[in-house]
């Protein structure tokens, strides 16, 4: 699914297929860091 989303130009995905749920504080840090780079980090599961 991650490959398909990237292929169609989608930079975001969610769900346990990508990573376990983050706490509210962890999510805030993640989003703040992603905006510094201009894009949220996308990692393919291997």
C-alpha positions as CSV (number, residue, x, y, z in Angstrom):
1,X,0.0,0.0,0.0
2,X,2.8,2.5,0.8
3,X,4.3,2.0,-2.7
4,X,0.9,2.7,-4.3
5,X,0.4,5.9,-2.2
6,X,3.8,7.2,-3.2
7,X,3.2,6.3,-6.8
8,X,0.1,8.4,-6.9
9,X,1.8,11.3,-5.2
10,X,0.3,10.9,-1.7
11,X,2.9,11.8,1.0
12,X,0.7,10.6,3.9
13,X,-0.7,7.3,5.2
14,X,-1.8,6.0,8.5
15,X,-2.5,2.8,10.3
16,X,-0.8,-0.1,12.0
17,X,0.6,-1.2,8.6
18,X,3.0,1.7,8.9
19,X,3.7,2.1,12.6
20,X,2.1,1.6,16.0
21,X,0.0,4.5,17.3
22,X,1.8,7.5,18.8
23,X,0.8,9.2,22.0
24,X,-0.5,12.8,21.6
25,X,2.9,14.2,22.7
26,X,4.8,11.9,20.2
27,X,2.4,12.9,17.4
28,X,3.0,16.6,18.1
29,X,6.8,16.2,18.0
30,X,6.5,14.0,14.8
31,X,4.3,16.6,13.0
32,X,6.5,19.5,14.1
33,X,9.6,17.8,12.9
34,X,8.0,16.9,9.6
35,X,7.1,20.5,8.9
36,X,10.7,21.7,9.4
37,X,11.7,19.5,6.5
38,X,8.7,20.4,4.4
39,X,7.4,16.9,4.2
40,X,6.5,14.1,6.5
41,X,8.9,11.2,6.5
42,X,7.6,8.3,4.5
43,X,9.3,4.9,5.0
44,X,8.4,1.7,3.2
45,X,8.1,-1.4,5.2
46,X,10.6,-4.0,4.0
